[in-house]
Amino acid sequence: MHKLLLTKPDGRSLTLYGRAPIEAPDQAPSPFSEPLGTSAHLRWHPLRGEWVTYAAYRQDRTFLPPPEYNPLAPTTDPAHPTEVPAGRWDIAVFENRFPSLGPSEQAVAPPQLIVPTARAEGQCEVVVFTQDPKSSLSALPPDHVDLLLQAWGDRTRLLGAREEIRYVLPFENRGAEVGVTLHHPHGQIYAYPVIPPVPQRMLDVAREHVARHGRGPLQALVEAELAAGERLLYEGPHALAFVPVCARYPYEVWITTREPVAGFAELAPPVRRDLARALLTVLRKYDGLWQRPFPYLMAWYQAPTDGQAHPGFQLHAQVWPPYRTRDRLKYLAGTEIAAGFFAMDALPEAKAAELRAVAVELD
């Protein structure tokens, strides 16, 4: 992995990653010249016992611009800079101009309200997967996706080393159907000042499972899914992908390692390469089944960066497509929103069979 660190005119950081050496540009571009002057804040939800972040200025963020105004495409005219430079690089990571969480030095005092409030310390980063605006994560070659996993590991290590950061979550929203505001292939990284509720629940369950069974719940599920076989989509020497027996969405897929790994930064090169192939297999099966770019939300869960031991927790991705069938969108029902009790009208085995039938070739 080759890496180049730059600073934009408005003070935001930009890191370029490449499979080959990267030549430094004359200047790190930015559509903005002045530092971001607005900061988010947190408010406590007394009934759920969790924080909610507020950043009203995000209403002004860029929304589905035409191709000629793509802020994630390489800069071609210095008089009209985008967020990334021209040159030989594969992946770019920069601080989001419209963050829900911000660096501590930029945080302002939160308002005094009837519930507890706090500074929204943290960091939100944009990860540009490729220079090609017409490509997609699923279309990239395996070594490019391997580089992306390395970049996620590097960002996790650097962000997690900051005292105020407790959890680092890489994710991707693909397609307008799941709320994407820029079509250029990209994802995001959120670095939180607390462990968010969903991974916290996973951590609690993992700890309890280890105490009772001596291993984590995902490790046990991996062994069971490998033995069952009918929901497997990819089975490599170090990684696998499957429609989980407990899927809450049709075509939901989990991607993980055969042996427990805490996070991206701990992946050995052979394991990381196989994990990249597992990811590509899943995304290409999605596209192949629908014969068109398939929308989804993908989140990668890894252990917190709080310096504590987290027994039983295992790096993995969960991918949630929005479709119920080929022609109908899946929206959350009242029982799912209000109670968090999911109601499925499609069997995981049937959806796994559809995806298993799609042939995928990897380079």
Number of C-alpha atoms within 10 A of each C-alpha: 12 14 18 16 13 17 15 20 16 16 15 16 16 22 19 24 23 19 16 12 13 16 12 16 13 7 12 23 25 24 18 15 11 10 13 15 8 14 24 24 23 21 21 17 13 10 6 8 9 14 19 13 16 15 16 13 13 13 9 8 12 14 11 14 12 10 13 7 13 18 20 24 22 19 21 12 9 12 9 12 19 22 25 26 25 16 13 17 21 21 23 25 25 23 22 21 21 21 23 23 26 28 18 14 7 16 19 17 13 16 13 10 9 8 9 14 19 18 22 30 24 25 22 23 22 23 26 25 25 23 22 14 18 11 14 17 21 20 14 16 14 21 14 19 24 23 22 24 20 20 25 23 19 15 21 25 17 11 22 21 14 14 12 19 23 21 24 31 20 24 21 21 24 25 18 13 15 15 12 18 15 21 21 24 23 24 21 21 25 23 28 25 22 20 20 17 13 9 17 15 12 18 22 14 16 22 20 17 19 15 13 10 10 12 18 22 19 22 19 13 13 23 13 12 19 16 10 10 12 17 22 23 23 19 17 14 11 17 24 25 29 28 29 22 17 10 21 18 26 23 29 24 28 24 25 27 25 21 14 18 20 18 22 23 19 13 19 11 11 13 20 22 20 22 29 22 24 26 25 23 22 26 21 22 22 22 17 17 17 11 10 9 16 20 21 22 20 20 19 21 24 23 27 26 24 18 11 8 11 15 19 26 29 25 20 23 19 19 24 21 22 21 19 16 12 8 7 9 12 13 12 14 13 12 11 13 11 9 9 11 12 15 13 13 10 15 15 23 18 15 19 22 16 13 24 20 12 17 11 13 8 11 7
